Amino acid sequence: MAIMEIKVGFFESCQSKVTINGKAIVRNLEYLKRVSSKNCLIMPIIKSDAYGHGILDTARLLQDKNIWGFGIYEIEEAAILRKRGITCPIFMLSGLLGNEASKTIEFDLTVGAVASYELEALNNIAGIMGKRLTVHLKVDTGMSRFGMKPEEILHLVRRMDRFSNLEFEGIYSHFACADEPYSISNKIQLSQFEELLGQIHLIGWKPKYVHMANSAALLYMKESHFNLARPGIAIYGALQVPGTKETVPDLEQAMSFSSLILHIKDLSKGALISYGHTFQAPKDMRVALVPVGYDNGYLRALSNRAYVLVNGTPCPVVGNICMKTIIIDISQVQCRLGDEVILMGRQKNSFISAVELAQNASTISYELLCLLGKLNKKIFLE
């Protein structure tokens, strides 16, 4: 008997949604251009569905805003962009993930080569396909992740003529601690990168593009700008001010997350709330149920540590967060069934930032944005 394959995907809740403010993304980009060094171009990073904001909508919004191009991670991301009409340069940040060499040519990509064997594969397939492929060499200056050691880079630069089907356009590296601008690690990495640049210049290669700065380095390490920068989290307005719990004030958070009041009930003093009874009512309380939980990316770590906004009033999350429900204390606010609940974003004069929410969950804004953007109905407003 034949077995029918049933594909079950993501179920969008009709009660909760993520809203993306496209104008905020554009304003953030323009701010980053203003603070960047003269002649430093911007490469917005839109990997992981633009940090949950929607890769295609974000790319369409920014591609005509005088940028260098976009940074991505997956070949599937490149396929989406090219098949939907994105024509500007697309940069593979972390090399090839498997047997993707031919697809980099098919989608006209610029590849950040992180290993010498990738250059061999790219050169071979480009020759077979009768094409010329553009690459940037990635240097590992201390992140110990993707990239080649400086001595490997020097060896390759001396042998560039072996790769007749490749155009060596740029060189780049990545900071491990740019969000800590005074970290000695930054100085060591930048010094190693600059020393390598001097050595390759002596050999005779002067790359067209040199880049190292991410969001934090773009704001706090002007000496790392060179002529291309790769901001990610700052594009979406959720970059934390180093050493604080605050968001960089000149940036505007693009994502908000909202739901509604599903049920209201009165509890007596001493009532125990939610799984594990981690919260006991200290007095008579009125609580509301909101149809959001860790299935929506609202992390369980926020239990008894976060608050939401109802009619502009902060209302604490009480008890453990469930898979599809949170319980909030509405004792201090007048509200009714169906009223809007802001879990992240602005309501009247109150604001919950991604940075603050992440701090409450002992994580980073990147994780929250990716989860919320992936696991909820998304509305992109240009």
C-alpha positions in Angstrom: 0.0 0.0 0.0 1.4 3.4 -1.0 2.2 5.7 1.9 1.1 9.3 1.5 3.6 11.9 2.5 2.0 14.6 4.6 3.9 17.8 5.0 3.2 19.7 8.2 4.7 23.1 8.4 4.6 26.2 10.6 1.2 27.1 12.0 0.6 30.8 12.1 -1.4 32.1 15.1 -4.1 34.5 14.3 -3.9 36.1 17.7 -0.2 37.0 17.7 2.1 38.7 15.1 5.5 40.2 14.5 5.4 43.6 12.7 8.4 44.9 10.9 8.8 48.7 10.4 10.7 49.0 7.1 11.2 52.7 7.5 13.1 52.1 10.7 15.4 49.7 8.8 16.1 52.4 6.2 16.7 55.1 8.8 19.2 52.8 10.6 21.1 52.2 7.4 21.3 55.9 6.7 22.6 56.5 10.3 25.3 53.8 9.8 26.4 55.5 6.6 26.8 58.8 8.4 29.0 57.3 11.1 31.1 55.2 8.8 34.4 56.5 7.5 34.6 58.4 4.2 34.6 56.0 1.2 33.5 53.1 3.5 30.6 51.2 1.8 28.0 49.3 3.7 27.1 45.6 3.2 23.9 44.9 5.2 23.9 41.3 6.6 20.6 39.6 5.9 21.4 36.0 6.8 19.0 33.9 8.8 16.0 35.6 7.2 17.4 39.0 7.9 17.7 38.2 11.6 14.0 37.2 11.5 12.8 40.4 9.7 12.3 38.8 6.3 15.2 38.4 3.9 13.3 39.2 0.7 11.4 42.2 2.0 14.5 43.6 3.6 16.6 43.1 0.4 13.9 44.7 -1.8 13.8 47.6 0.6 17.5 48.3 0.7 18.9 47.2 -2.6 18.5 50.7 -4.2 19.8 52.6 -1.1 23.4 52.9 -2.3 24.8 49.8 -0.6 27.6 47.6 -1.7 25.5 44.5 -1.6 24.2 41.9 0.9 25.9 39.4 3.1 24.3 35.9 3.5 25.2 32.5 4.8 23.1 29.8 3.0 23.1 29.1 -0.8 19.3 28.8 -0.4 19.2 32.5 0.7 21.0 33.4 -2.6 18.5 31.4 -4.6 15.6 33.2 -3.0 17.1 36.6 -3.7 18.2 36.0 -7.3 15.0 34.3 -8.3 13.0 37.2 -7.0 14.9 39.9 -8.8 17.7 41.0 -6.4 20.6 42.0 -8.7 23.2 43.7 -6.5 26.3 41.8 -5.2 25.6 38.9 -2.8 28.4 37.8 -0.6 28.8 34.3 0.9 30.1 35.2 4.4 31.4 31.8 5.4 32.5 30.0 2.3 30.9 26.9 0.8 28.6 24.7 2.9 29.0 21.4 1.0 29.0 20.9 -2.8 27.8 24.4 -3.7 30.6 25.6 -6.1 28.5 25.4 -9.2 25.6 27.3 -7.6 27.8 30.2 -6.6 28.4 30.7 -10.4 24.7 30.0 -11.2 23.6 32.8 -8.8 26.5 35.1 -9.6 27.8 35.3 -6.0 30.9 36.7 -4.5 32.4 34.0 -2.2 34.2 34.6 1.0 36.7 31.7 0.8 37.6 30.3 4.2 39.9 27.5 3.2 42.4 26.8 0.4 40.5 23.7 -0.8 37.5 26.0 -1.5 39.6 28.0 -3.9 40.6 24.8 -5.7 37.0 23.7 -6.1 35.8 27.2 -7.2 38.6 27.5 -9.7 37.9 24.1 -11.2 34.2 24.6 -11.5 34.6 28.1 -12.9 36.9 26.7 -15.6 34.4 23.9 -16.5 31.6 26.4 -16.8 33.7 28.9 -18.7 33.1 31.6 -16.1 35.2 33.8 -13.8 34.3 33.9 -10.1 34.9 36.7 -7.6 36.3 35.8 -4.2 37.4 37.4 -1.0 39.9 35.7 1.3 38.9 35.3 4.9 41.6 35.6 7.6 41.3 34.0 11.0 42.8 36.7 13.2 41.7 35.2 16.5 38.0 34.2 16.3 39.1 30.5 15.6 36.0 29.9 13.5 36.0 30.4 9.7 39.0 31.6 7.9 42.7 30.9 7.1 45.7 31.7 9.2 47.7 34.7 8.0 50.6 32.5 6.8 48.1 30.5 4.7 46.9 33.7 3.2 50.4 34.8 2.3 51.1 31.4 0.7 48.0 31.8 -1.4 48.7 35.3 -2.5 52.1 34.2 -3.8 50.3 31.6 -5.8 47.3 33.5 -7.1 48.3 32.9 -10.7 47.4 29.2 -10.2 43.8 30.2 -9.9 43.2 31.6 -13.4 39.4 31.4 -13.2 39.2 33.4 -10.0 39.2 37.2 -9.4 40.7 38.0 -6.0 38.7 41.1 -5.1 39.0 41.4 -1.3 40.2 40.3 2.0 38.4 40.3 5.4 38.3 39.1 8.9 35.8 39.2 11.9 36.0 40.5 15.4 35.2 38.2 18.3 34.7 41.0 20.9 33.7 44.1 19.0 30.8 44.6 21.4 33.5 45.2 24.0 35.3 48.0 22.3 38.1 48.2 24.9 38.9 44.5 24.9 42.5 43.8 24.2 41.4 41.1 21.8 40.2 43.7 19.4 43.5 45.4 19.3 45.3 42.1 18.8 43.0 41.1 15.9 43.1 44.4 14.2 46.9 44.6 14.5 47.3 41.1 13.0 45.0 42.0 10.2 46.8 45.3 9.4 50.2 43.6 9.5 49.0 41.0 7.0 47.7 43.8 4.8 51.1 45.3 4.8 52.7 42.0 3.8 50.4 41.3 0.9 50.9 44.8 -0.4 54.6 44.1 -0.4 54.0 41.0 -2.4 52.1 43.0 -4.9 48.4 42.3 -4.2 46.2 45.3 -3.4 42.7 44.0 -2.8 39.9 46.3 -3.9 37.9 45.7 -0.8 39.1 45.3 2.8 36.6 44.7 5.5 36.5 43.8 9.2 33.9 46.0 11.0 30.6 44.5 12.1 27.8 46.6 13.8 29.7 47.3 17.0 33.0 48.0 15.3 31.3 50.4 12.9 30.1 52.5 15.8 33.0 52.1 18.2 36.1 51.2 16.3 36.6 53.7 13.5 40.1 52.4 12.8 38.6 49.1 11.6 36.3 50.6 8.9 38.7 50.3 5.9 36.5 50.6 2.8 33.7 48.2 3.5 31.7 47.3 6.6 29.3 44.5 7.4 26.6 45.7 9.9 23.9 43.2 10.9 22.1 43.8 14.2 22.4 47.5 13.9 20.5 47.5 10.7 17.5 46.2 12.7 18.0 48.6 15.5 18.8 46.2 18.3 22.5 46.8 19.1 23.3 47.1 22.7 25.4 49.9 24.1 28.6 48.2 25.4 28.5 47.7 29.2 24.9 48.7 29.6 21.4 47.2 29.2 20.5 50.0 26.7 20.0 50.0 23.0 22.1 52.4 20.9 19.9 55.5 21.1 20.4 56.6 17.5 19.0 53.3 16.2 15.3 52.4 15.9 14.1 48.9 16.6 12.3 47.6 13.5 10.5 44.6 15.0 7.6 44.5 17.4 5.7 41.5 18.8 2.1 41.7 19.8 -0.8 39.6 20.9 -4.1 40.0 22.8 -5.9 39.2 26.0 -7.6 35.9 25.6 -9.0 35.4 29.1 -9.3 37.3 32.4 -9.7 35.8 35.9 -9.6 36.9 39.5 -7.3 35.1 41.9 -7.2 35.1 45.7 -4.2 35.7 47.8 -2.1 32.6 48.0 -3.1 31.2 44.6 -0.4 29.2 42.9 0.2 30.0 39.2 1.2 27.9 36.2 3.5 24.8 35.9 5.7 24.2 38.9 3.9 26.7 41.0 6.8 29.1 40.8 4.6 32.1 41.6 2.2 32.5 44.5 -0.2 35.5 44.5 1.0 37.8 47.3 -2.5 39.4 47.4 -5.8 39.2 45.6 -4.9 39.6 41.9 -6.5 39.9 38.5 -4.6 38.1 35.8 -4.9 37.7 32.0 -4.0 34.8 29.7 -2.2 35.7 26.5 -1.9 33.1 23.7 1.9 33.3 23.4 4.6 30.9 24.7 7.9 29.3 24.0 6.4 27.8 20.8 6.3 31.4 19.6 9.9 32.1 20.6 9.0 33.8 23.8 11.6 32.1 25.8 10.7 30.1 29.0 13.7 31.8 30.6 11.5 34.9 30.7 9.2 33.3 33.3 8.7 35.6 36.3 11.4 38.0 34.8 9.6 39.8 32.0 6.8 42.2 31.6 4.4 43.2 28.8 2.5 46.4 28.0 -1.3 46.6 28.2 -2.8 50.1 27.4 0.7 51.5 28.0 1.1 50.0 31.5 3.8 47.5 32.3 2.3 44.2 33.5 4.6 41.4 34.9 4.7 37.9 33.5 3.8 35.7 36.5 4.4 31.9 36.7 6.2 29.7 34.2 5.7 30.4 30.6 3.8 27.6 28.8 4.1 26.3 25.3 1.2 28.5 24.1 0.3 30.7 27.0 1.7 33.3 29.4 -0.1 34.7 32.5 0.2 38.4 33.2 -0.7 40.5 36.2 -3.3 43.1 35.2 -4.2 44.2 38.7 -3.0 47.8 38.0 -4.6 48.4 34.6 -8.1 48.7 33.2 -8.5 46.3 30.2 -10.8 43.8 28.6 -10.9 40.8 26.4 -9.2 41.4 23.1 -7.1 44.3 24.2 -3.7 44.5 22.5 -0.7 43.2 24.5 2.8 44.3 23.4 5.5 41.8 24.3 8.3 43.7 22.5 7.9 47.1 21.0 6.2 50.4 21.8 2.7 51.2 23.2 1.8 54.7 24.1 4.8 56.1 26.0 6.2 52.8 27.1 8.7 50.6 25.2 10.2 47.1 25.6 13.4 46.7 23.6 14.8 43.5 22.2 18.0 44.3 24.2 16.0 44.5 27.4 14.0 41.4 26.8 17.1 39.5 25.9 18.8 40.7 29.1 15.8 39.4 31.1 16.2 36.0 29.4 20.0 35.9 29.9 20.6 35.9 26.1 21.2 38.3 23.3 18.9 40.3 21.0 20.0 38.3 18.0 18.5 35.1 19.3 15.2 36.7 20.2 14.8 38.4 16.9 15.6 35.3 14.9 13.1 33.2 17.0 10.3 35.7 17.0 10.6 36.4 13.3 10.7 32.7 12.4 7.9 31.4 14.7 5.1 34.0 14.2 3.0 35.6 11.5 5.0 38.4 10.1 3.8 41.7 8.6 6.3 43.9 6.8 5.4 47.5 6.6 7.4 49.7 4.1 
